[in-house]
Amino acid sequence: IIVVNWNGREHLADCLDSLAEQTYRDFEVILVDNGSQDDSVPYVQDRYSWVKVVSLPSNIGFASGNNRGLEHASGAYIVTLNNDTRACPDWLERLVRAAEAHPRAGMVGCRICSFKDPELIDSVGMGFCRDGMSRGMNRNRRWSELRMSEIEEILLPSACAALYRRAMIDEIGFFDDDFFAYAEDSDLGLRGRLAGWQAILASRAVVYHKYSQSSGSLSAFKVYLVERNHYWVAMKNFSPGGLMALPWFTLLRYLEQVRTVLLGRGSGSEFRGSDSQAVLIRALVKAVFDGLRGLPRMLRKRRHVMGTRRLTWQEYSELLRIHRITFKELLDND
């Protein structure tokens, strides 16, 4: 289990105490600290001697932090877990059991719910928009409203809490360092699906998450990374037809964003209530520019992705269609 931490000492007791209580015991915990200034490292070393700490001099992000953690991991399964979570005691046992029962599943997701409201869904797998933006499926719905089997097929899991089979990672690689944070799990998941690996949800494996504690729900930093990285996800993983349609669907999303702002709904309400609207707009513009500037590098990476592709474009397009979400679902978070 890799836990990436940056100034998250206030969250670590909940997270690590819940791992100490797991019913499945054959695991190691690697905490990668991204140059925290809040005494996270001595706190963990003093209270959790069973945790292997990888202390880095600076914040290299969620993607690279997990990659550094992988260098120290010895398991057949690699589990990523946000530091602002609490796992139920049988969480890991259910993840491993699902992976063992489905050997072609390269990824196993779990039910991620709100830390404050255990019934409120954060993610039960990720859904995709036609421009490459992603969001947790059934977010903000009540678990009691859903009728889900113990094992469900998903497109890909949220790396907030997910199991990845090492055999898949050995074949396609782990997270892309260029992403820093956000959408790195979308990129990894799509690469895995293109390579023919399956993804499933162990819906009774439960983690509670303090959503957007690290960056804020609508910070300029998050807006920049999400917007920039969605271009890179598409460039690396979309079909030729999907890439040709990308400008059109991105324009449609921008129009939907304007609608939410005018109506004061979802993310539009957050924007209208922000004291830094100009900063958010500048972050969005910079993200578009930097996303486009990075496309040649992503095209080179795309060639490697295509070298591991096993699905036909028709099969892949059908997967994306089944797990598609609309721009309205993406942006209306009420």
Number of C-alpha atoms within 10 A of each C-alpha: 24 25 25 26 26 22 19 19 20 12 18 21 19 15 21 22 13 17 23 16 13 17 14 17 11 9 16 17 20 22 24 26 26 23 18 18 13 13 12 21 22 12 13 19 13 8 11 15 9 12 16 18 20 16 15 14 9 12 16 18 20 24 22 23 26 25 20 18 23 21 8 15 19 11 14 10 21 22 29 21 25 23 28 26 25 26 24 17 18 16 24 26 15 21 27 18 12 22 22 11 9 16 11 16 23 25 34 31 33 28 23 31 27 19 18 11 12 16 17 19 24 27 25 27 30 24 28 23 21 23 23 25 23 23 21 20 23 19 22 16 15 15 18 10 8 10 7 14 11 12 16 15 16 22 24 31 29 30 26 21 27 26 28 26 20 20 13 20 18 9 11 19 15 23 23 17 16 15 22 18 21 22 28 25 24 28 24 24 27 22 27 29 22 25 20 19 19 20 25 26 29 27 21 18 22 24 26 24 27 18 19 12 12 15 12 12 13 14 16 20 16 20 20 22 22 20 22 26 27 23 26 26 24 22 26 23 27 24 16 11 10 17 19 11 13 19 13 12 18 18 12 15 21 12 13 18 22 13 15 21 19 12 12 16 18 18 19 21 17 17 20 16 12 14 10 12 14 11 14 20 15 13 21 21 15 16 22 18 12 17 19 15 12 17 16 11 13 20 15 12 16 20 12 13 19 14 11 15 18 15 14 12 15 9 12 18 15 12 15 17 14 12 17 19 21 15 22 15 17 22 19 17 14 10
